[in-house]
Amino acid sequence: MERITFTAYLACTDNTYVQTADLIGHILSQHFGGATISKQRGYWSDDGQEYLHLYVGDINIETVAAIHLQVLPEFEESAVTLLRQASKMAVNELGLTTKNLHIERHRSQAMHTDISIF
């Protein structure tokens, strides 16, 4: 079945990752049935917003909550809105210092398989 898959990255800290994941994961699950949030390590150049041959800005390293969400195509816009709202809530409630949320979107096919029958 066709889905829209979102991967979003929100910077947090090692100390706030679990609270960030829990807050966002609960909100997304209530509206879309589930989400997966993993802890990753992000690297960003200070001049990373530009399109350069070589990035010479300082490299920032941070803990990132990587949010993975699949929704039916008719819920695409509401998913983007809720990703933004839930992330803003995490920033405000947990005192995160980030101001950016990176969201990627693509069309995908979802398959759920009962592996207990194999």
C-alpha positions as CSV (number, residue, x, y, z in Angstrom):
1,M,0.0,0.0,0.0
2,E,1.3,3.4,-0.9
3,R,2.6,5.6,1.9
4,I,4.4,8.9,2.4
5,T,7.5,8.4,4.4
6,F,9.0,11.2,6.4
7,T,12.4,11.3,8.1
8,A,12.9,14.3,10.3
9,Y,16.0,15.3,12.3
10,L,15.7,17.4,15.5
11,A,18.9,18.2,17.5
12,C,18.7,17.4,21.2
13,T,21.3,16.2,23.8
14,D,22.2,12.9,25.2
15,N,20.4,13.9,28.4
16,T,17.2,14.9,26.6
17,Y,17.0,12.3,23.8
18,V,14.6,9.9,25.7
19,Q,12.3,12.7,26.7
20,T,12.4,14.1,23.2
21,A,11.6,10.8,21.6
22,D,8.9,10.0,24.1
23,L,7.1,13.3,23.7
24,I,7.2,13.3,19.9
25,G,6.6,9.5,19.6
26,H,3.4,9.7,21.7
27,I,2.0,12.6,19.8
28,L,2.7,11.0,16.4
29,S,1.4,7.6,17.5
30,Q,-1.9,9.1,18.7
31,H,-2.5,10.7,15.3
32,F,-0.9,8.2,12.9
33,G,-0.8,4.8,14.7
34,G,3.0,4.8,15.3
35,A,6.4,6.3,14.6
36,T,10.0,5.2,15.2
37,I,12.6,7.6,16.7
38,S,16.2,6.7,16.8
39,K,19.2,8.4,18.4
40,Q,21.8,9.5,15.9
41,R,25.0,11.6,15.8
42,G,24.8,14.6,13.4
43,Y,27.6,16.6,11.9
44,W,26.9,20.0,10.4
45,S,29.3,22.6,9.0
46,D,28.6,26.2,10.0
47,D,28.3,27.1,6.3
48,G,26.3,23.9,5.5
49,Q,23.3,25.9,4.3
50,E,25.2,27.1,1.3
51,Y,26.1,25.1,-1.9
52,L,29.8,25.0,-1.9
53,H,32.5,22.8,-3.4
54,L,34.2,22.7,0.0
55,Y,32.8,23.6,3.4
56,V,35.3,25.5,5.6
57,G,33.0,26.3,8.5
58,D,33.5,24.8,11.9
59,I,32.0,21.3,12.2
60,N,29.3,21.0,14.9
61,I,28.5,17.6,16.4
62,E,25.2,16.9,18.1
63,T,22.9,14.2,19.2
64,V,19.9,14.0,16.9
65,A,16.4,12.5,17.3
66,A,15.7,10.9,13.9
67,I,12.0,10.7,13.5
68,H,10.6,8.1,11.0
69,L,6.9,8.3,10.1
70,Q,4.8,6.8,7.4
71,V,1.3,8.0,6.6
72,L,-1.3,7.5,4.0
73,P,-1.1,10.1,1.1
74,E,-4.2,11.9,2.3
75,F,-2.5,12.7,5.6
76,E,0.7,14.1,4.1
77,E,0.0,17.8,5.0
78,S,-1.3,17.1,8.5
79,A,1.8,15.0,9.1
80,V,4.1,17.8,8.2
81,T,2.1,20.2,10.5
82,L,2.2,17.8,13.4
83,L,5.9,17.0,13.0
84,R,6.5,20.8,13.2
85,Q,4.2,21.2,16.2
86,A,5.5,18.2,18.1
87,S,9.1,19.3,17.6
88,K,8.3,22.8,18.7
89,M,6.7,21.4,21.8
90,A,9.8,19.3,22.5
91,V,12.0,22.4,22.1
92,N,9.9,24.5,24.4
93,E,9.1,21.9,27.1
94,L,12.6,20.4,27.3
95,G,14.6,23.6,26.8
96,L,16.3,22.4,23.6
97,T,18.5,25.1,21.9
98,T,17.9,24.0,18.3
99,K,15.7,26.2,16.0
100,N,15.8,23.9,12.9
101,L,13.8,20.8,12.0
102,H,15.0,19.0,8.8
103,I,12.2,17.1,7.1
104,E,12.6,14.7,4.2
105,R,9.6,13.2,2.3
106,H,9.3,10.5,-0.3
107,R,6.7,8.0,-1.6
108,S,7.1,4.4,-0.5
109,Q,5.3,1.1,-0.3
110,A,4.6,-0.5,3.1
111,M,4.4,-4.2,3.8
112,H,3.6,-5.7,7.1
113,T,4.5,-9.4,7.4
114,D,3.5,-11.8,10.2
115,I,6.9,-13.4,10.7
116,S,5.5,-15.9,13.2
117,I,4.1,-18.0,10.3
118,F,7.5,-18.7,8.7
